[in-house]
Amino acid sequence: MDQLKEFAVMATKAVTDVSFKQDVIDADKPVLVDFWAEWCGPCKMIGPALEEISEELADKVTIAKINIDENPDAPGQYGVRGIPTMILFKNGEVAATKVGAAPKSALKGWIESVL
């Protein structure tokens, strides 16, 4: 039961093609969007790290995840060709892009350097 409770309270925010403008483009603070898919091994590897980073940097950035199989419009609009791809948006604009998995320390350092 505890595992279900922990899983239900995720630090990252799920976004969709429909909610992308409101949740990412119109957001009050920077948003890191993780473009991922269920079948992507490296995407699953960085998932827990992004959850931890989301909690640690909650006052500075929102970390959102968008499933590219269920939401094809946003990845197409932002030129996502491989996954995982992380795009950091500031004031509704693309501030930085990172493609591929990396250790938590490297991901956090990259995010902080762009903020």
ChimeraX attribute file (.defattr): number of C-alpha atoms within 10 A of each C-alpha:
attribute: neighborCount
match mode: 1-to-1
recipient: residues
	/A:1	6
	/A:2	7
	/A:3	7
	/A:4	8
	/A:5	9
	/A:6	9
	/A:7	10
	/A:8	9
	/A:9	8
	/A:10	14
	/A:11	19
	/A:12	22
	/A:13	16
	/A:14	16
	/A:15	19
	/A:16	18
	/A:17	15
	/A:18	11
	/A:19	11
	/A:20	19
	/A:21	14
	/A:22	11
	/A:23	18
	/A:24	24
	/A:25	18
	/A:26	16
	/A:27	17
	/A:28	13
	/A:29	17
	/A:30	23
	/A:31	27
	/A:32	25
	/A:33	23
	/A:34	28
	/A:35	23
	/A:36	23
	/A:37	18
	/A:38	10
	/A:39	9
	/A:40	11
	/A:41	13
	/A:42	15
	/A:43	19
	/A:44	15
	/A:45	15
	/A:46	18
	/A:47	18
	/A:48	15
	/A:49	16
	/A:50	22
	/A:51	17
	/A:52	16
	/A:53	21
	/A:54	22
	/A:55	15
	/A:56	13
	/A:57	14
	/A:58	13
	/A:59	9
	/A:60	14
	/A:61	23
	/A:62	24
	/A:63	24
	/A:64	25
	/A:65	19
	/A:66	21
	/A:67	18
	/A:68	21
	/A:69	13
	/A:70	10
	/A:71	16
	/A:72	14
	/A:73	14
	/A:74	18
	/A:75	20
	/A:76	11
	/A:77	8
	/A:78	11
	/A:79	9
	/A:80	18
	/A:81	10
	/A:82	11
	/A:83	20
	/A:84	25
	/A:85	19
	/A:86	23
	/A:87	22
	/A:88	24
	/A:89	24
	/A:90	21
	/A:91	14
	/A:92	18
	/A:93	14
	/A:94	15
	/A:95	15
	/A:96	16
	/A:97	17
	/A:98	16
	/A:99	15
	/A:100	12
	/A:101	19
	/A:102	15
	/A:103	11
	/A:104	18
	/A:105	11
	/A:106	11
	/A:107	18
	/A:108	18
	/A:109	10
	/A:110	14
	/A:111	21
	/A:112	12
	/A:113	9
	/A:114	13
	/A:115	15
